Every structure is written in C-alpha cells, then in structure tokens.
C-alpha cells in the first residue's frame, strides 16, 4: 500500500485540496490511503468521505514538518508519498513509482506545470534542478541551498529544457535535488533518516530529504515513467506554508551551516560526495576548493539577514 501525505495550511475556501485528493484516488491503480493534515484551519466545504481517507485537524498550526511526521506516524503503507495540496497525477503513478524505488531511495515523478482552473497539464517536464554555490548570492534566490532550474550542461547557462532533452532516454535518472512538492520513498527509509527535523522550520524540506537520502547511502532519482503537475501559487493564490522573512532566512542559514559542515550524525558520506557526483560534476559556479573549511570557518551569516530583509 501507498500512504499519501498532504500537509495543508490554506484559507477555508481553498478548492484544490479536494481536487488533489480526488485525483489521487482516481489515478491510482493499486491500494492507497490519503492522509490530509489541515494545519490550523478547516475547509469551508469538508472533504468528500472515502474509506481510505484520513483527515487530521490541528486547531492551531504546528508547521509543515510536524504535519508530515504526524501523518507518517499513522500511515499504514509500505511506501510514503508527500504531495502539496494542489497537484494532479499521471495514471498509475503509485505502482510505477513503487516498481522503481528500493528501500533507501527517494524518487520524484517528472514535474509539469498545472493549469489549476482547468485542471490540466501545461508545460514541462522540469526534471532537473541545480544548486548555486550556497555562500554566493544567486540571481534568483539569494544565499543558501535553493533548487533552481538547471540550464544547459552545467547549471545556469543554456537553454531551459536542454538537460531534459539530452537525458530523456534515461527514464530513471540520478538527481541533485527536487522542488519538494512531491517525493516518494519507503516508510522504512523515512523512519531510518529520522523523519523530518523540525529545527529546519517550514523551509528547506526538499534539501533535507535529498541530502539525508544521499548521505545515508541511498539514491535520489527522477522517475520519468510517470508524472505530476504542480500549481504555481504565486500572487494569484497566495501561499499556505510561508515563513516570515526573518524566519525563512534563519532556516536557510541553519540548513546551509548544517550540511556544509556535515553535522548530520547518521551520514556515511560527506556532502562533497553529493556535489561532486559524476552525474553532474563539474557544476557551474562551484570552485574546486568549495569544500575547504577555510571558506566558511568564520563565515558571517548576518549578511544574509541584512540583505534578505532589505529586499
């Protein structure tokens, strides 16, 4: 069985949670259960009852990571899949992902953009994301580990879909990181990595799942045999889980310091192993000596707070 986890923190009139739940049940070809965590709110129109639907309501928001952990604790499936509350899936996604997911893997389907109003797939696939060096300010996201669209051969220079076209024949391929709107793994693996660490707050979710998987000896892949479509909420729909800016930057600082300094006690690999993985190294903007502790031993993270809050 697959247990699908949906942490949700939105306005009561949010229409896409029901569409997501319905789509999950209709597109699955195997046994699934769906666990929705309404974190600090109730829907004005309750979700349609289903024998394999569980709804957890937190009267006050506890945060995304606690919501995911709470749902995982009651999950009955061999596999876990976390999804946002505004996604659409390809037919048979559940069994396709399960067929190519070893015990210590993290997998994501090919990601497309979603036309939410018409509930149909738009452009894509967007299969490859890239990390700009975290101690340099990237043009798009600023400092820290941020998954941003991989362009061309090595990173940020080249065509938007160059890497997708070049590697389209590799249907299950290694990935450096993912967006976080959908990930799939075994419950055993989720438990072995300690679930989600609440010290990271409600940010850097994908980075935590990917880094922990690679560092503990597992593998992170994009599975192009199936797909999902994700709604970009933006200014039109607003955001559910959104930190105040100073907390978001605090989370980025914590995450960057944690992974750069290899602080996770369960790791059997170093971060260098991931960044310099032969599937993508060398990476644009990354120097050969990026992992030298002298580069960040006395690094002043207060710059991030000053620049970030000034934007």
N, C-alpha and C positions, 0 to 999 in steps of 0.2 A: 504493500500500500504506500501511496504518496500522501504526505501531510503537507498541505499548502498553508503557509502562514502569511497573513495580511495585517501588518500593523497600520492603523489608520487614525489620523488626527486631523479632522477636517470640519467644515461647517455642517450643521444638521441637514442642509439641503443637498449635500454632495451626491450627485447622481451616479457617479462612476463605480462606487463600491459594489452596488448590485449588478451592474453590467459586468464587472470583473468576475464576481462570484458565479454568475450565470454562465459566462464564457468558459470558466474553468471546468465546470461540471459538464457542459455540452461538448467540449473539445477533448475531454479525457477519454481514453479507450480502455483504461484499466481502473482499478479501485483507488479512489482518492477520498480524502476528507479535507475540508477547508475550515481553518480556524481564523476568525476575524477578531482582532482586538480593537475595540472602539475606545481609544485612549483619551479620556477626558471629555467625551461628548456622546450624544445619542443621535442617530439618524431620525429625521422627522417622519420618514416612511421606513418602518423596520424592514430588515432583510427578509426575503421570502423564505419560510422554513424549509429545511431539507434534512433528511435523516443523517446526512454526513456533514452538516454544517454546525459548527460550534461558535457562539458569539460570546466573547469575554468583554465585559464593560468595566472600565476604570472610571469611577466618578470624577477623579482628578487625574490629569495626565501624569504618567510615570516616566515617559520617554520612550523613544523607539527601541533602544536596546533592551530595556526591561520588558517591553511588549513582546519582542521576538523571543526572548528567553522564556517568558511565561507560556507562550503558545507552544514552544518546543517541549516544555516540561509535560504538557498533556497530550502531545502528539503520539499517535499510535502507529505511524508508518515507519517502514524501514528507511524511506527517503524523506528528506525535508526540502521544501522549496519556498523561499521567501519571495513575495512579489509586492509591488506597490498596489494601491487600490485604484489604479487607472490603467489597466493593461488588457490586451487581447492576445490570444494564443493561437498557434497553428494546431491543426488536427493531430491528435495522438501525441502531443508534446510529452505527456507523462511517461509513456512506455519508451519513447525514443530516447529521452534523457536517461532513463534508468538503464537502458541497454548499453550505454557507453559512460558509465560512472562507477569506477572502482571505489573501494571502501574509503580511501583517503583523497578523493578527487573533489574539486569544486568545478561545476560546469554552468555555463550560461547558454541559452539559445541565441541564434542570430537576432539582433535587435533592429527593429524598424521604428519609424515614427508613426504615431497613431493620430488619425483624424477622429477625435472624440465625439464630435457632434454627429457624424455619420457612421461612427464605429466601423472604420475600415483602415486598412494599412496604407501608409503613404510611402515616403522614400526610405531607402536603405539597401542592403544591410549595413549596419555600423558595427563591425566585428572587432575592431582593434582600437584600443585606447593606449595612450602613451603618457609617461611621466616626464615633465620638465624637471630639471635638477631642483630639488626642493628648497635649497638655500638661495636660489636665484628667483627673481620675480618674473613669472611667466606673463606674456601679454594678455592672456585670457583670465587667469585665476589668481595671480599673485604668488605668494610663497606657499611652500608646503607640497605634500604629495596629493596631486589632483589628477584624476584620469581625464585626459582631454583627447580629442580626436587625433588619431595617428595619421599624418600626411606623408605621402611619398615613401621612400625607402627607410628612413632613419628616425623620423619624428615629425617635426613641424613644417618641413619644407616639401612641397609637392602637391599632387592632386588629392582631392578629398577621399576618393574611393580607390586610390592606387593600390594600397595593400590588400584590400578586399578582392580586387580583380586579379592581382598577381597570385594570391593564395586560395582562390576559390575552389581549387581542386582538392585541397586538404580539408576534409569535411569535419574532422575533429582535430583542432589545432591548439597549440600552446598559446596562452595569453598572458600579457604582462599585468593587466588589471581589467576591471569592468566598471560599469556605471553604478551598480548597486540596486537597480530597480527590479532585478530578478537574479537569483542564484539558486543552484540546486546541488545538494550533497546528500550524504547518508547521515542518519541521526547519530550513528556511531562516531563519525568524523566530527560532527558538531559538538558532541559531548567530549571527545578527546581533546579538542582545542580549547575547551572550557567555555563554550558558548560565546556570547558577546560580552566584552569587557565594558562595564558601564562608566569606567573612568574616561572613555573617549567621548562621552556625552552623546549627542544625536548627530554626530558628523563622522566622516572617515569610515563609514561602515564597509564599503567595498574594499578599501585598503586593508582593513583588519582581517576580513575573511580571506582575501588573496594572499597577503603576507603570511598569515598563520598556516595556510594550506601548503604553500611552497616551503616555508621554514621547517615544518614538522616532517617533511619528506614526501609530501603529496604532489599533486599536479593540478593546475588550473587550465581549463580548456574552454574554447568556444565550440559549441556543437551546432554545425550549420545544417544538420539534417532536420532541424525544426526551427521555429522562430517565435518571437513575441513582438508585439507592437506597444510602444510606451508613449503615453500622452505627455508632451512637454507642457507643464502647467503655466510657467511664466507669469506675466502680469494679468493675463486673462482669467486664470483660475486661482491664482494665489498658491501658497504652499501650505502643506499640513505641518510636517515636522520642519520647523525653521527656528534656528537658534538666534538669539540676539547677537548682533555682530561681534561683540567682545567675547561672547562665549564660543562662537564659531571659530574665531581666531585662536582662542585658548585651546580649543580642541585640535586645531591644526598644529599648534606648537607642541602640544603633548604627543600627538601622533608622530610628528617628524622626529622629535628627540627620541622617542621610544624605539622607532625602527632603525634610525641611523646608528644608534648606539647599541643595537642588538640586545635589547633589555628583556625580551620575552624568554622566560626560563625554560619553556618546553622546546625551544628551537634546536634542531640538529644541524641546521645550515645557517650561514650568515646572509645578511641582506645582499652582500656582494654577489652571491651565487644567483640571486634572482635578477638583479640589474644587469649582470654580465652573462645572462643565459644566452647560449649560442643561437637561439631562435631569433634574437633581435640585436644583440650587441655587435658593433658599437652604436650607441644612441646619440642622436644629435644633441649637442649642448653639454654632454657629460664628459668631463675630463678623465684621463686615465688614472689620475690620483684622487678621484672623487671620494674614495673611502678612507683616505688618510685622516685620522682623528684630529690632526692639526687644523684641518679645515673647519672644524666646528667645536673643538675642545673648549674654547672660551667665547663661543658664538653668542651674540647679544640678540635674543629673540624679541626684545622690546621694540625693535624696528618694525616688526610685523604689526604689532598693535598700533603703533603710531601711524604707519602708512595705511593700514586697513581701515581704521576708524576715520581717517581723513578723506576716504574716497566718497 
